[in-house]
Amino acid sequence: MLHEGDVSASGLAPDPGPSGGVSETNTPGATSEVAAFVDFENIRYSTINSFGREPDPIVWRDKALKYGLMGVARAYADFDQHPASVRLRLDVAGFEAQHYPAKHTTDQQGREKIQSRSDLNFVVDIINTALTRPDIKTFLLFTGDKDFIRIVTTLRNRLGKRVVICGVPGSVSPDLVAAAGAEDALQMTQSMDVDKAVVRAIDAYVQQLHDGFVPTQSHMSRTLWRFLDRALLPSEHIEAKVMEFLRKGILVKRQTINGQGQELVTTELNLNHPLVLETLPGVYRAAENGLVAEDEGYDEEDEAGVADDGRYDDGGVAYDDEIDEEEDNRGNVLAPGDVHFRSAAEAR
């Protein structure tokens, strides 16, 4: 398996070893050309879901240059569905944005159907490149979608091309990798500093809540941007980060009753979690303070990407940064006599 920083002598990575990865015997001096094709939606949403951050096309460029000069470099998507800054980042990295608007239709029941046109053009351009550029021997496919197994087997078995799958770990079909015979995964170092900053922001968010108000997942996701440096974590990724914290047990949920006698589920920092203890030194353990109940986990809707307010998250789709102050956590008032939620700072 290749790692970042490895360079190929001829621009072509050596034959895959027994594990299907790419061996590490590369040296500088690449002059041959490679073709890099990016299934942008697959890579972007997989990166946001796995790392809570936008993908960096510069990383794709550097990975491609390990195999040779980029004779062809294209990224495919309906770019109207992605931030406007995306195209600039692609331009900086040397990738051509191939924009194919999705097709919208309505079925007999009146339900809207959205059909991507990017995948078809992705496949057609790969075949055209293989036929018109016989000098290009290596194809890097930035995707993890098993729907592309057939194009991979055609490139490798019929056209004699080397195919390397460059996908996001955890989002790559094993069958796709097996068909290609080589994989060079897109790794992104998890930033402990970002996670610590989010923990501190959550604590600050809780501290500013008025007496009687409690933190909920949906309100926290909509509000946390006020306490975070956008350079560390863009606001459109906060909801995905909150869900990641729930999966990892950094945030936990407990049930309480609001002022109207209705059941309410709060979302709170787990004061027993090592990251919280390290980020907010001096906090009392939850068991000693009774601030955090046993981790009830998050519900199946959260796993599916649905926030508490019913909006589909879709791996980090942006939500409105501007929220109505009057809406600020409305309805989350504790019943008289209930224990008011305390922040980690208040628990010290």
C-alpha positions as CSV (number, residue, x, y, z in Angstrom):
1,M,0.0,0.0,0.0
2,L,1.3,3.4,-1.0
3,H,1.5,6.1,1.7
4,E,1.6,9.8,1.3
5,G,5.0,11.0,0.2
6,D,6.0,7.9,-1.7
7,V,7.2,8.7,-5.3
8,S,7.4,6.4,-8.3
9,A,10.6,6.0,-10.3
10,S,8.8,5.9,-13.6
11,G,5.6,7.6,-12.6
12,L,3.9,4.1,-12.5
13,A,3.4,2.4,-9.2
14,P,4.9,-1.2,-9.2
15,D,2.7,-4.3,-9.5
16,P,0.4,-4.8,-6.6
17,G,1.6,-7.3,-4.0
18,P,-0.2,-10.3,-2.7
19,S,-2.5,-8.2,-0.5
20,G,-3.8,-6.2,-3.5
21,G,-2.1,-3.0,-2.4
22,V,0.7,-1.2,-4.1
23,S,4.2,-1.9,-3.0
24,E,6.5,0.8,-1.6
25,T,9.6,0.8,-3.9
26,N,9.0,4.1,-5.7
27,T,11.7,6.6,-6.4
28,P,11.6,10.1,-8.1
29,G,11.6,10.8,-11.8
30,A,8.1,10.5,-13.3
31,T,7.6,11.4,-17.0
32,S,4.7,9.1,-18.1
33,E,1.1,10.2,-17.8
34,V,-1.8,9.0,-15.8
35,A,-5.6,9.6,-15.9
36,A,-7.4,10.6,-12.7
37,F,-11.2,10.4,-12.6
38,V,-13.1,11.6,-9.5
39,D,-16.6,10.5,-8.6
40,F,-17.0,13.8,-6.7
41,E,-20.2,13.2,-4.8
42,N,-19.0,9.8,-3.6
43,I,-15.7,11.2,-2.4
44,R,-17.1,14.4,-0.9
45,Y,-19.9,12.8,1.2
46,S,-17.7,9.9,2.3
47,T,-15.0,12.4,3.5
48,I,-17.5,14.5,5.4
49,N,-19.1,11.4,7.0
50,S,-15.8,9.9,7.9
51,F,-13.7,12.9,8.9
52,G,-16.2,15.8,9.3
53,R,-14.3,17.9,6.8
54,E,-14.4,18.8,3.2
55,P,-12.1,16.8,0.9
56,D,-9.0,18.5,-0.4
57,P,-8.4,18.2,-4.1
58,I,-4.7,19.1,-3.5
59,V,-4.4,15.7,-1.8
60,W,-5.9,14.0,-4.9
61,R,-3.4,15.9,-7.1
62,D,-0.4,14.8,-5.0
63,K,-1.6,11.2,-5.0
64,A,-2.0,11.2,-8.8
65,L,1.5,12.8,-9.3
66,K,3.1,9.8,-7.5
67,Y,2.1,7.7,-10.5
68,G,3.0,10.2,-13.2
69,L,2.0,13.5,-14.8
70,M,-1.8,14.1,-14.9
71,G,-2.6,13.7,-18.6
72,V,-6.3,13.7,-17.7
73,A,-7.8,15.0,-14.4
74,R,-11.6,15.3,-14.2
75,A,-14.2,15.5,-11.4
76,Y,-17.9,14.6,-12.1
77,A,-21.0,15.9,-10.3
78,D,-24.0,18.1,-10.4
79,F,-22.0,21.0,-9.0
80,D,-25.2,23.1,-8.4
81,Q,-25.6,20.8,-5.4
82,H,-22.2,21.7,-3.8
83,P,-20.7,24.8,-2.4
84,A,-19.5,27.4,-5.0
85,S,-16.0,27.3,-3.6
86,V,-15.7,23.6,-4.7
87,R,-14.9,24.5,-8.3
88,L,-12.1,26.9,-7.3
89,R,-10.4,24.3,-5.2
90,L,-10.7,21.9,-8.2
91,D,-9.1,24.5,-10.5
92,V,-6.3,25.1,-8.0
93,A,-5.5,21.3,-7.9
94,G,-5.7,21.0,-11.7
95,F,-9.0,19.0,-12.0
96,E,-11.6,19.9,-14.6
97,A,-15.1,20.2,-13.2
98,Q,-17.5,18.2,-15.3
99,H,-20.9,19.5,-14.5
100,Y,-23.9,17.4,-15.3
101,P,-27.2,18.5,-13.7
102,A,-29.2,15.8,-12.2
103,K,-32.5,14.8,-14.0
104,H,-35.6,15.4,-12.0
105,T,-38.8,13.4,-12.8
106,T,-42.0,12.6,-11.0
107,D,-43.5,9.1,-10.7
108,Q,-47.2,8.2,-10.8
109,Q,-47.6,8.8,-7.1
110,G,-46.3,12.4,-7.5
111,R,-43.0,11.6,-5.8
112,E,-40.0,13.4,-7.2
113,K,-37.2,11.2,-8.5
114,I,-33.6,12.5,-8.9
115,Q,-31.4,10.7,-11.4
116,S,-27.7,11.4,-11.6
117,R,-26.2,12.0,-15.0
118,S,-22.7,12.2,-13.7
119,D,-22.0,8.4,-13.4
120,L,-22.9,7.7,-17.0
121,N,-20.6,10.5,-18.3
122,F,-17.9,9.4,-15.8
123,V,-17.9,5.9,-17.4
124,V,-18.1,7.1,-21.0
125,D,-15.2,9.5,-20.6
126,I,-13.0,6.8,-19.0
127,I,-13.6,4.5,-22.0
128,N,-13.0,7.3,-24.5
129,T,-9.7,8.2,-22.7
130,A,-8.6,4.5,-22.7
131,L,-9.3,4.3,-26.5
132,T,-7.9,7.6,-27.6
133,R,-4.9,7.8,-25.3
134,P,-3.2,4.4,-25.6
135,D,-0.1,6.0,-24.0
136,I,-1.9,6.3,-20.7
137,K,-1.4,3.0,-18.9
138,T,-2.6,3.9,-15.4
139,F,-6.1,5.0,-14.4
140,L,-6.8,6.3,-10.9
141,L,-10.5,6.1,-10.0
142,F,-11.4,8.2,-7.0
143,T,-14.5,6.4,-5.9
144,G,-15.7,3.6,-3.7
145,D,-18.9,2.8,-5.6
146,K,-19.3,-0.9,-6.5
147,D,-21.4,0.2,-9.5
148,F,-18.1,0.8,-11.3
149,I,-16.9,-2.8,-11.1
150,R,-17.7,-3.4,-14.8
151,I,-15.7,-0.4,-16.1
152,V,-12.8,-1.4,-13.8
153,T,-12.8,-5.0,-15.2
154,T,-13.0,-3.7,-18.7
155,L,-10.0,-1.4,-18.2
156,R,-7.9,-4.0,-16.6
157,N,-8.9,-7.3,-18.4
158,R,-9.7,-6.1,-21.9
159,L,-7.7,-2.9,-22.4
160,G,-4.7,-3.9,-20.3
161,K,-4.7,-0.8,-18.1
162,R,-3.5,-0.5,-14.5
163,V,-6.4,0.6,-12.3
164,V,-6.0,2.0,-8.8
165,I,-9.0,2.6,-6.6
166,C,-8.6,5.8,-4.5
167,G,-11.5,5.9,-2.1
168,V,-12.3,7.0,1.5
169,P,-11.6,4.2,4.0
170,G,-14.8,2.6,5.2
171,S,-16.7,3.7,2.1
172,V,-15.0,1.5,-0.6
173,S,-16.5,-1.6,-1.9
174,P,-14.2,-4.6,-1.4
175,D,-15.4,-6.1,-4.6
176,L,-14.4,-2.9,-6.5
177,V,-10.9,-3.1,-5.1
178,A,-10.7,-6.8,-5.9
179,A,-11.7,-6.1,-9.5
180,A,-9.0,-3.4,-9.8
181,G,-6.3,-5.3,-8.0
182,A,-4.8,-2.2,-6.4
183,E,-5.9,0.4,-3.9
184,D,-4.4,3.6,-2.6
185,A,-6.8,4.9,0.0
186,L,-7.5,8.6,0.6
187,Q,-6.3,9.1,4.2
188,M,-7.0,12.2,6.2
189,T,-5.4,12.6,9.6
190,Q,-8.0,13.1,12.3
191,S,-7.3,16.4,14.0
192,M,-7.4,16.1,17.7
193,D,-7.2,19.9,17.9
194,V,-10.5,20.2,16.0
195,D,-12.2,17.7,18.3
196,K,-11.0,19.5,21.4
197,A,-12.1,22.8,20.0
198,V,-15.6,21.3,19.5
199,V,-15.7,20.0,23.0
200,R,-14.8,23.5,24.3
201,A,-17.4,25.0,22.1
202,I,-20.1,22.6,23.4
203,D,-19.2,23.5,26.9
204,A,-19.4,27.3,26.1
205,Y,-22.7,26.7,24.4
206,V,-24.1,25.0,27.5
207,Q,-22.8,27.8,29.7
208,Q,-24.7,30.5,27.8
209,L,-28.1,28.7,28.0
210,H,-30.6,30.5,30.2
211,D,-31.7,28.9,33.4
212,G,-34.3,26.2,32.7
213,F,-33.1,25.6,29.1
214,V,-31.4,22.4,28.2
215,P,-29.2,21.4,25.2
216,T,-30.7,19.2,22.5
217,Q,-29.1,17.7,19.5
218,S,-30.9,19.8,16.8
219,H,-30.5,23.1,18.7
220,M,-26.8,22.4,19.4
221,S,-26.2,21.6,15.8
222,R,-27.8,24.8,14.7
223,T,-26.1,27.0,17.3
224,L,-22.6,25.7,17.8
225,W,-21.1,27.7,14.9
226,R,-21.2,30.8,17.2
227,F,-18.6,29.2,19.4
228,L,-16.3,27.8,16.8
229,D,-13.6,29.2,14.4
230,R,-14.9,28.5,10.9
231,A,-11.4,27.9,9.8
232,L,-11.3,24.9,12.1
233,L,-14.7,23.5,11.3
234,P,-17.1,25.0,8.7
235,S,-20.6,25.5,10.0
236,E,-22.0,23.1,7.3
237,H,-20.1,20.3,9.0
238,I,-21.1,20.9,12.6
239,E,-24.2,18.6,12.4
240,A,-22.1,15.7,11.1
241,K,-19.5,16.4,13.9
242,V,-22.2,16.3,16.6
243,M,-23.5,13.0,15.2
244,E,-19.9,11.7,15.1
245,F,-19.5,12.6,18.8
246,L,-22.7,10.7,19.6
247,R,-21.4,7.6,17.8
248,K,-18.1,7.8,19.7
249,G,-19.7,8.4,23.1
250,I,-18.3,11.9,23.5
251,L,-21.8,13.2,23.6
252,V,-24.6,11.2,25.4
253,K,-28.3,11.6,25.6
254,R,-30.7,11.5,28.6
255,Q,-34.4,11.9,29.1
256,T,-36.0,14.7,31.1
257,I,-39.3,16.5,31.3
258,N,-39.9,20.1,30.0
259,G,-42.1,22.7,31.6
260,Q,-45.2,21.5,29.7
261,G,-44.8,18.0,31.2
262,Q,-43.5,16.6,27.9
263,E,-40.6,14.2,27.6
264,L,-37.4,15.7,26.2
265,V,-34.1,14.1,25.2
266,T,-31.0,16.2,26.1
267,T,-27.6,15.9,24.4
268,E,-24.7,16.4,26.8
269,L,-21.0,16.0,27.1
270,N,-20.0,12.7,28.6
271,L,-17.8,13.8,31.5
272,N,-16.4,10.3,31.7
273,H,-15.0,10.3,28.2
274,P,-11.2,10.7,28.0
275,L,-11.3,13.4,25.4
276,V,-13.6,15.5,27.6
277,L,-11.5,14.9,30.7
278,E,-8.4,15.9,28.7
279,T,-9.9,19.0,27.1
280,L,-11.7,20.2,30.2
281,P,-9.3,19.3,33.1
282,G,-10.8,19.4,36.6
283,V,-14.3,18.3,35.7
284,Y,-16.0,16.0,38.2
285,R,-16.7,12.5,37.0
286,A,-20.3,12.0,35.8
287,A,-20.9,9.3,38.3
288,E,-20.0,11.6,41.2
289,N,-22.3,14.4,40.0
290,G,-25.1,12.6,38.3
291,L,-24.9,15.0,35.4
292,V,-24.8,12.3,32.6
293,A,-27.0,9.3,32.6
294,E,-26.0,5.9,31.2
295,D,-25.3,6.3,27.5
296,E,-28.5,5.6,25.7
297,G,-26.8,6.1,22.4
298,Y,-28.5,7.7,19.5
299,D,-31.6,6.5,17.7
300,E,-31.8,4.8,14.4
301,E,-32.9,8.0,12.7
302,D,-29.6,9.6,13.7
303,E,-27.7,6.7,12.2
304,A,-29.6,7.2,9.0
305,G,-28.5,10.8,8.9
306,V,-31.7,12.4,10.2
307,A,-31.4,15.1,12.8
308,D,-33.7,15.6,15.7
309,D,-35.8,18.1,13.7
310,G,-36.3,15.6,10.9
311,R,-34.1,17.2,8.3
312,Y,-32.0,14.9,6.3
313,D,-28.3,15.4,7.0
314,D,-26.9,13.7,3.9
315,G,-23.4,13.5,5.3
316,G,-23.0,17.2,6.2
317,V,-25.3,19.2,4.0
318,A,-25.3,22.8,5.1
319,Y,-28.1,24.2,7.3
320,D,-29.0,27.8,7.9
321,D,-26.3,29.7,9.8
322,E,-28.8,32.5,10.6
323,I,-31.3,31.3,13.1
324,D,-34.1,33.3,14.9
325,E,-33.0,34.3,18.3
326,E,-36.7,33.9,19.4
327,E,-36.5,30.3,18.4
328,D,-33.5,29.8,20.6
329,N,-34.1,26.4,22.2
330,R,-37.8,27.2,22.7
331,G,-39.7,24.5,24.5
332,N,-36.7,23.0,26.2
333,V,-37.6,24.4,29.6
334,L,-37.3,22.0,32.5
335,A,-40.2,21.3,34.8
336,P,-40.1,23.1,38.2
337,G,-37.9,21.2,40.6
338,D,-36.0,19.4,37.9
339,V,-32.2,19.5,38.1
340,H,-30.9,22.2,35.7
341,F,-28.3,20.9,33.3
342,R,-24.8,22.2,34.3
343,S,-21.9,22.7,32.0
344,A,-18.6,21.0,32.5
345,A,-17.3,24.3,33.8
346,E,-20.0,24.5,36.4
347,A,-19.2,21.0,37.5
348,R,-15.6,21.8,38.4
